[in-house]
Each structure stands twice: as structure tokens, then as C-alpha cells.
């Protein structure tokens, strides 16, 4: 199955463990206010590519990926499950580490054919990096234009299937930095035994020029970049929520 591909990156260093070959897929239903890849939103566009063609590009530099692997990001990778199954099948034949960087928005727990395909994909997937934009349903919708119930259900699905999970959360001043919600986020993810890492990332404004070039209004115009020292404090709040949940689970 061909994939609709936005771009490929040969040496990704922030897309999972080690140095990664990164596949950016085209198409995403989310409209995150701070998205730095708005050019990946349209479901059309990009380049149709065969999994074999992409994997061959990985193989050309595979010596650089001995402690890394392949990450598919986007866009939203789970909009193209059939393509991912074919690509990761090739990768696992060579025991390549596979990772999906997802918002979880495509997860449909009541769609049996989708879940059957997703189960197949998860057997080929070593790690899912799940980006939870906001734990509060209404604030999540304000920030992304989409609900978060399916996203949170996807986290539980990954735990049930025993797939390693990293949680990512971007801290935006005045929007996602409220410690009440950060603690709630930690408390929610603290229930999962498959949680292997927590990445708390500072909001930056580097994507604003891309919006200008695309003629898309930038919703966060005027909001300053997040102070990196404050991000450390905010991460600790999430960790406190995780600890609280795990202490309760011991009782």
C-alpha cells in the first residue's frame, strides 16, 4: 500500500531513541494552534510512495541508525494504517526499531475493521510517542478543533496491548501551563504500566513564519516562547500526578 508522504528526514534526533530515519506523512484532521507543520494538514498533496522505496532510502544509511530506527510522524500516521503495516513489516524483517509519533486522533475504538488493522500494526511497533495536547476536553477542543476522548482511549489501548509509550506535552504560556491540568495529565497517565518516558516540551514561535507563507492565520500570535527553566517546573507537576496515581494503585 502506497503512503501519502510529505517529506523524509535522514537524521532525526528528537523523534525517538537514537538517530532516526523520519517519515513525515501528509494529512491530519487536527488543527493544533502551535503546530509547526501546518503544511502537512491537507489530506491531498504530498507524494505517493511505495513502502519499499522508503525503506530502501533507510537502508542506504542504516549504519547511522544502529541505536535508532524508523519513526513515522506527520501529519497523522494512523490515518494511513495500511501503509504503516507494509513499511514496518519490511523493517521488522531486519529487526529495525519502529516508532510512531501520533496525536491519537485517528483512534476509533468502535470501528472493528480499524482495530483489527491497528492490532496488526501494533505487533510491528516498538514504541508509540503519544502527544496529549490538553487533558481537559473543552480546552483540548479549543486548542486543536478536535475532542480528546479517543486520544485518551488510545493511551489505554496501548497499555492493554503492551506497546511501549512515551507521552509528549507542549507547554504554551497561558494555554497549557495551568498546574491543575498538568497534575491531572500526570494522574491520568500514571495508571499505565507501559509508560516509558515523559517529554515536556517548551512552546516556541519558530513555526510562525511558515503560517505567514501559507496564508494561514497564526492563532498564538503575540504569545512568547516558553521559558525552558519553567518547563522543568511544569514537568515536575506532571510527575507529581504520576506519583500520586501510582501510590494509590499500590493500596
C-alpha positions in Angstrom: 0.0 0.0 0.0 1.4 3.4 -1.0 1.7 6.2 1.5 1.0 9.8 1.0 4.3 11.3 2.1 5.1 14.9 2.9 8.9 14.5 3.3 11.7 12.3 4.6 14.4 13.2 7.1 17.6 11.2 7.2 19.0 12.2 10.7 16.3 12.8 13.2 17.5 13.2 16.8 14.2 14.2 18.6 11.9 11.6 17.2 12.5 8.6 19.4 15.6 6.8 20.8 18.8 7.3 19.0 19.3 8.7 15.5 16.2 8.1 13.4 15.1 7.9 9.8 11.9 10.0 9.9 8.9 9.7 7.6 6.5 12.7 7.6 3.2 11.6 6.3 0.7 14.0 4.7 -2.7 14.7 6.2 -4.0 15.5 9.7 -7.5 16.3 11.0 -6.1 18.2 14.0 -5.6 22.0 13.8 -3.3 22.5 16.8 -2.7 26.2 17.3 1.0 25.7 17.8 1.6 23.1 15.1 4.9 23.7 13.3 3.9 21.6 10.3 0.7 23.1 9.0 1.7 22.2 5.5 1.1 18.6 6.5 -2.6 19.2 7.3 -4.3 18.8 3.8 -5.3 15.2 3.1 -4.3 15.8 -0.5 -0.9 16.8 -1.8 2.4 15.2 -0.8 4.0 12.4 -2.8 2.7 8.9 -3.2 5.5 6.5 -2.3 5.8 2.7 -2.0 7.0 1.3 1.3 9.9 -0.4 -0.5 11.1 2.9 -1.9 11.1 4.5 1.5 12.8 1.5 3.2 15.5 1.5 0.5 16.3 5.1 1.5 16.6 4.0 5.1 18.9 1.1 4.1 21.3 3.5 2.3 22.4 5.0 5.7 21.5 2.2 8.0 24.9 2.2 9.7 23.9 5.6 11.2 20.8 4.1 12.9 22.4 1.2 14.9 20.9 2.7 18.1 17.9 4.3 16.4 15.5 3.1 13.8 12.5 4.4 11.8 9.9 6.9 13.0 6.7 7.8 11.2 5.3 11.2 12.1 3.3 13.8 10.3 0.7 14.7 9.7 -1.1 11.9 11.5 0.4 8.5 10.8 -2.7 6.5 11.9 -4.6 7.9 9.0 -2.5 5.6 6.9 -2.5 2.3 8.8 -2.2 0.0 5.7 0.9 1.8 4.6 2.4 1.6 8.1 1.8 -2.1 8.2 3.6 -2.6 5.0 6.5 -0.3 5.9 7.0 -1.8 9.4 6.8 -5.4 8.0 9.8 -4.6 5.9 11.6 -3.0 8.9 10.9 -5.9 11.3 12.3 -8.4 8.9 15.7 -6.7 9.6 14.8 -6.2 13.3 14.7 -2.4 12.9 13.3 -0.4 15.8 9.9 1.1 14.8 8.2 4.1 16.2 5.0 6.1 15.6 4.7 9.7 16.6 0.9 10.2 16.9 -1.7 12.5 18.3 -4.1 9.5 18.6 -6.9 11.4 16.9 -7.5 8.6 14.3 -8.2 6.0 17.0 -11.7 4.7 16.7 -12.4 2.1 19.3 -15.8 1.2 17.9 -14.5 0.6 14.4 -13.8 -3.1 14.3 -12.0 -3.3 10.9 -9.8 -0.4 12.0 -9.0 -2.0 15.3 -8.1 -5.3 13.6 -5.7 -3.5 11.4 -4.3 -1.5 14.3 -3.7 -4.7 16.2 -1.6 -5.9 13.3 0.3 -2.7 13.2 1.0 -2.7 17.0 2.6 -6.1 16.7 5.1 -4.5 14.4 5.6 -1.3 16.5 8.2 -1.0 19.2 7.2 2.5 20.5 4.4 5.0 20.2 5.1 8.6 21.1 1.6 10.0 22.0 1.3 13.7 22.1 -1.5 14.7 24.5 -2.3 18.4 23.8 -4.6 19.0 26.8 -6.2 16.8 29.3 -9.4 18.9 29.6 -11.9 18.1 26.9 -13.2 21.6 26.2 -9.7 23.2 26.3 -8.4 20.5 24.1 -11.1 21.3 21.5 -10.3 25.0 21.7 -6.7 24.3 21.1 -7.0 21.6 18.4 -10.6 21.8 17.0 -10.9 18.1 17.9 -12.2 16.2 21.0 -9.7 14.2 23.2 -11.8 11.2 24.3 -10.5 9.0 21.5 -6.9 10.2 22.2 -7.2 9.2 25.9 -8.8 5.9 24.9 -5.8 5.3 22.6 -3.4 5.6 25.6 -5.4 2.9 27.4 -5.5 0.7 24.2 -1.6 0.9 24.0 -1.4 -0.1 27.6 -3.7 -3.0 27.1 -1.7 -4.2 24.1 1.6 -3.8 25.9 3.1 -1.3 23.5 5.7 1.0 25.0 4.5 4.6 25.2 6.2 7.9 25.5 4.0 10.9 26.4 4.7 14.3 24.9 3.2 17.5 26.1 3.9 21.0 24.8 3.7 23.8 27.4 2.3 27.0 26.0 2.2 30.1 28.3 -1.3 30.8 29.4 -2.8 27.9 27.5 -1.3 24.5 28.6 0.7 25.6 31.6 -2.1 25.5 34.2 -0.8 23.3 37.0 -4.2 22.0 37.8 -4.4 20.4 34.4 -0.8 19.4 34.3 -1.3 17.4 37.5 -4.5 15.9 36.0 -2.5 14.8 33.0 0.1 13.1 35.2 -2.6 11.5 37.2 -4.2 10.1 34.1 -1.0 8.7 32.5 0.2 7.4 35.9 -2.2 4.4 35.6 -0.4 3.0 32.6 2.4 0.3 33.1 3.6 0.8 29.5 4.6 4.5 30.2 8.4 4.6 29.5 9.1 8.3 29.2 7.7 11.8 29.5 8.8 14.6 27.2 7.6 18.1 28.3 8.5 20.5 25.5 8.6 24.3 25.5 6.4 26.1 23.1 8.4 28.1 20.5 7.5 30.6 17.8 9.7 29.3 15.0 6.7 28.0 13.1 5.0 31.4 12.8 6.8 32.4 9.6 5.5 29.2 7.9 1.9 30.2 8.6 2.6 33.6 7.0 3.9 31.9 3.9 0.9 29.6 3.7 -1.5 32.4 4.3 -2.9 30.8 7.5 -3.8 33.0 10.5 -1.5 32.2 13.4 -3.8 31.8 16.5 -1.0 32.2 19.0 0.5 35.4 17.6 1.9 37.5 20.4 2.3 34.6 22.9 6.0 34.4 23.9 8.1 31.3 23.7 8.0 29.2 26.9 10.9 29.7 29.3 12.9 26.5 29.4 13.6 26.7 33.1 9.8 27.0 33.8 9.3 23.9 31.7 11.3 21.9 34.2 9.0 23.1 37.0 5.9 22.2 34.9 7.3 18.7 34.2 7.6 18.2 37.9 3.9 18.9 38.4 3.1 16.2 35.9 5.5 13.8 37.6 3.7 14.5 40.9 0.4 13.5 39.3 2.0 10.3 38.1 3.4 9.5 41.6 0.0 10.2 43.1 -1.8 7.8 40.8 0.9 5.1 41.3 0.8 5.4 45.1 -3.0 5.0 45.0 -2.6 1.9 42.8 -0.4 0.3 45.4 -3.2 0.5 48.0 
